[in-house]
Amino acid sequence: MEIWGGENVEMSFRVWQCGGQLEIIPCSVVGHVFRTKSPHTFPKGTNVIARNQVRLAEVWMDNYKKIFYRRNQQAAKMVQEQSFGDISERLQLRERLHCHNFSWYLHTIYPEMFVPDLTPTFYGAIKNLGISQCLDVGENNRGGKPLIMYSCHGLGGNQYFEYTTQRDLRHNIAKQLCLHASGSTLGLRSCQFTGKDSQVPKDEEWELTQDQLIRNSGSGTCLTSQDKKPAMASCNPSDPHQLWLFV
């Protein structure tokens, strides 16, 4: 790894997976002094951080690294180009120490964490065929704000969605947020399905039909981009504003 970024996560994975443990001591006090200006230079820009993150994902996360790459186009491109450096020594370290796999880490160390689908039914941007724009959660939307239609940019982020095996539509970059329908309104809120002992409510359950409609199971209405705003309306497969495609 170089300079800064990702080393804290890598250290945590390595310690737990290789037989150690991290303890939280409530009475301890740790000081962290931030300088007004970083003493480091980043001649490669954010590529340095992405490179560090890719290296830790490739060494420690096994197949779960796909979840990260779907959400980080910069990292995915770096993997495709194999431009993250040689990790053979780190892989040998993991083998030599007989470290656990990442599935063990999730199930044993962090079992309360909700893990997104390894293989969602569809993922990417949701493009409307009527106006050739993509569904977008807008800026700083952590749930509760209206969604928008925006030019498709192919960078993920605000336009990244997953249609899961549970049939909910999730925007889950930093938080598990789900699309839900209420009357003619399309909303975004914390997903009600959180894994074991929970289920998807009907207003968060969606059907992607063969004629490219996105129909809500609870209301029976379909997603539309009429007036260039995402909303719900009576289903009409002949209306191009109701036709959608994952891209």
Buried (B, 14 or more C-beta within 10 A) or exposed (E): BBBEBBEEBBEBBBEBBBEEEEEEEEEEEEEEEEEEEEEEEBEEEEBBBBBBBBBBBBBBBBEBBBBBBBBBBBBBBBBEEEEBBEBEEBEEBBEEEEBBBBEEBBEEBEEEEEEBBEEBEBBBBBBBBBBEBBBBBEEEBEBEEBBBBBEBEEEBBBBBBBBBEBBBBBBBBEEBBBBBBEEEEBBBBEBBBEEEEEEBBEBBBBEBBEEBBBBBBBBEBBBBBBEEEBBBBEBEEEBBBBBBBBE
